[in-house]
Amino acid sequence: MERYYTANNYYKKIYGAKVYKISLDGGMNCPNRDSNKNGGCIFCSSGGSGDFAIKYNDDIEKQIDEAIKLIESKGSTKYIAYFQSYTNTYAPIEYLRKLFYSAIKDDRIVGLSIATRPDCISDECIELLKELNNKKKVFIELGLQTSNDETAKYINRGYKTSVYSTITKKLRDAKINVITHIIIGLPGENEEDLINTINFINDKTDGVKLQLLHILTGTKLYELYKNNEYSPLEKEEYYRLLSLAICHLNKNIVVHRITGDGPKKILVEPKWSALKKQVLADINRYFDKYDIYQGKDCN
């Protein structure tokens, strides 16, 4: 039994084959990390959530070649260009146009995935995304993390939840696929907050990434942890909360991630999360044991 709508199944449905995402670096920053801001979200490392990406150079075609060489032994011939590091619409429109068109020029690239913030998507940017979407399928990944504005303020997200609502409507009206990032285990949040967030996104997104909160060195969250102001989730508690999220999630939403693996060199806690294959196997067993499936408790 398929317990949730996996990205693998979704990609096979639209592309007819297994597809791999290759992480690229577009050389951008984040408005939340600029010198006039407060240093970004409390959990974000110096890599800007792109610690596994090929590092920036201004030749995006070379980046693609290097990234594909790392995984071509897996046998795929179709790839999605994934701009992961920092905020990938935080640049002049002509810079974005050149960057993204260079990425989709390669015949091996069948789609374009762009990680960004809803407060960094202008109407002009949406017009560009519509253009690109007519060439190759575009996915916009938005870091919502939570629908609770009090939590958002505490983690220094830098925008109100209403901004997400406005932008997702514009993107979906433009036929752009939206993937929403949600973090489980944020400071001060409980299961009610998580369920509220899932219920909130159920009619606003096409896909979701459910992510365990990692404590990474060099982050403000790490300072909170050292001062005993934050405790990471234990394995069983994460599985329980993840199950709640899956059960309340609209069954038509594609689940692109159900956990995550912080870079081992800078991962402080939870250490158990570093064994990703084991964690995924444990999650599947947990879902089977408690009959967890997507949409089970969806209103």
Residue pairs with C-beta under 8 A, 6 or more apart in sequence:
1 293
2 9
3 246
3 284
3 287
3 288
3 292
3 293
3 294
4 246
4 249
4 255
4 258
4 293
4 294
5 251
5 252
5 253
5 254
5 255
5 294
6 254
6 255
7 207
7 254
7 255
7 256
7 257
8 18
10 207
10 254
11 17
11 18
11 19
12 18
12 19
14 137
15 78
15 110
15 111
17 76
17 77
17 78
18 75
18 76
18 78
19 76
19 78
19 79
19 80
19 110
19 111
20 71
20 74
20 76
20 78
20 79
20 80
21 79
21 80
21 82
21 113
22 54
22 64
22 67
22 68
22 70
22 71
22 79
22 80
22 81
22 82
23 50
23 52
23 53
23 54
23 67
23 82
23 84
23 85
24 53
24 54
24 60
24 63
24 64
24 67
24 81
24 82
24 83
24 84
24 103
25 50
25 53
25 54
25 55
25 56
25 63
25 83
25 84
25 85
26 56
26 60
26 83
26 85
26 86
26 88
26 91
26 99
27 56
27 58
28 85
28 86
28 87
28 88
28 90
28 91
29 48
29 86
29 87
29 90
30 40
30 44
30 48
30 86
30 87
30 90
30 117
31 37
31 87
31 90
31 117
31 119
31 120
31 158
32 38
32 39
32 40
32 41
32 87
32 117
32 156
32 157
32 158
33 39
33 40
33 44
33 48
33 86
37 158
38 156
39 156
39 220
40 48
40 156
41 143
41 145
41 155
41 156
41 157
41 158
42 154
42 155
42 156
42 187
42 219
42 220
42 221
42 224
43 155
43 183
43 213
43 214
43 215
43 216
43 219
43 220
43 221
44 219
45 51
45 216
45 217
45 218
45 219
45 263
45 266
46 218
47 53
47 85
47 263
48 85
48 86
48 87
49 84
49 85
49 86
49 115
49 143
50 84
50 85
50 86
50 115
51 262
51 263
51 266
52 84
52 263
53 82
53 84
53 85
54 63
54 66
54 67
56 63
56 85
57 63
60 99
60 102
60 103
61 102
61 105
61 106
64 79
64 81
64 103
64 106
64 108
64 109
67 79
68 79
68 108
77 108
78 108
78 110
79 108
79 109
79 110
80 109
80 110
80 111
80 112
80 113
80 139
81 103
81 104
81 106
81 109
81 111
81 112
81 113
82 113
82 115
83 99
83 100
83 103
83 112
83 113
83 114
83 115
84 115
85 115
87 115
87 116
87 117
87 120
88 114
88 115
88 116
89 96
89 114
89 116
89 117
89 120
89 121
89 122
89 125
90 116
90 117
90 120
91 99
93 122
93 124
93 125
93 128
96 125
96 128
97 128
100 112
100 114
100 128
100 132
101 132
103 109
103 112
104 112
104 132
104 135
104 136
109 136
110 136
110 137
111 136
111 137
111 138
111 139
112 132
112 136
112 137
112 138
112 139
113 138
113 139
113 140
113 141
113 179
114 129
114 138
114 139
114 140
114 141
115 141
115 143
116 140
116 141
116 142
116 143
117 142
117 143
117 158
117 159
118 142
118 144
118 159
118 163
118 164
118 166
118 167
118 168
119 158
119 159
119 163
119 167
121 140
121 167
121 170
121 171
123 170
126 170
126 171
126 174
126 176
129 138
129 140
129 171
129 174
129 176
130 174
130 175
130 176
132 138
133 174
133 175
133 176
137 177
138 176
138 177
139 176
139 177
139 178
139 179
139 207
140 171
140 176
140 177
140 178
140 179
141 179
141 180
141 181
141 209
142 164
142 167
142 168
142 178
142 179
142 180
142 181
142 205
143 157
143 181
144 161
144 164
144 180
144 181
144 182
144 197
144 201
145 151
145 152
145 155
145 157
145 181
145 182
145 183
145 186
146 152
146 155
146 157
146 182
146 183
146 186
146 189
146 193
146 197
147 161
147 196
147 197
147 200
147 201
148 161
148 189
148 193
148 196
148 197
149 160
149 161
150 188
151 186
151 187
151 188
151 189
151 193
152 159
152 160
152 161
154 187
154 188
155 186
155 187
156 220
161 200
164 180
164 204
165 204
168 178
168 180
168 204
168 205
169 204
171 178
172 178
172 204
172 206
177 206
177 207
178 204
178 205
178 206
178 207
179 205
179 206
179 207
179 208
179 209
179 254
179 256
180 201
180 204
180 205
180 207
180 208
180 209
181 208
181 209
181 211
182 194
182 197
182 198
182 201
182 208
182 209
182 210
182 211
182 245
183 211
183 212
183 213
184 194
184 210
184 211
184 212
184 213
184 233
184 238
184 241
184 242
184 245
185 212
185 213
185 232
185 233
185 238
185 241
186 193
186 213
187 221
187 224
187 229
187 230
191 241
191 244
194 241
194 244
194 245
195 244
195 245
195 248
198 244
198 245
198 248
198 249
199 248
199 299
201 208
201 253
202 248
202 249
202 250
202 253
202 298
203 250
205 253
206 253
206 254
207 253
207 254
207 255
207 256
208 249
208 253
208 254
208 255
208 256
208 257
209 256
209 257
210 242
210 245
210 246
210 255
210 257
210 258
210 259
211 257
211 259
211 260
212 233
212 238
212 259
212 260
212 270
212 273
213 221
213 232
213 233
214 232
214 260
214 262
214 267
214 268
214 269
214 270
214 273
215 221
215 222
215 225
215 230
215 232
215 267
215 268
215 269
215 270
216 222
216 262
216 263
216 266
216 267
216 268
217 266
217 268
218 266
221 230
222 268
224 230
225 231
225 232
225 268
225 269
232 269
232 270
233 241
233 270
234 270
235 270
235 272
235 279
235 282
238 259
238 270
239 282
239 283
239 286
242 258
242 259
242 283
243 286
243 287
243 290
243 292
244 297
246 255
246 258
246 287
246 292
246 293
246 294
246 296
247 292
247 293
247 294
247 295
247 296
247 297
247 298
248 297
248 298
249 255
249 294
249 295
249 298
250 294
250 295
250 298
251 294
251 295
251 298
253 294
255 294
258 280
258 283
259 273
259 276
259 279
259 280
259 283
260 273
261 273
261 274
261 276
262 273
262 274
264 274
267 273
267 274
272 279
273 279
286 292
287 293
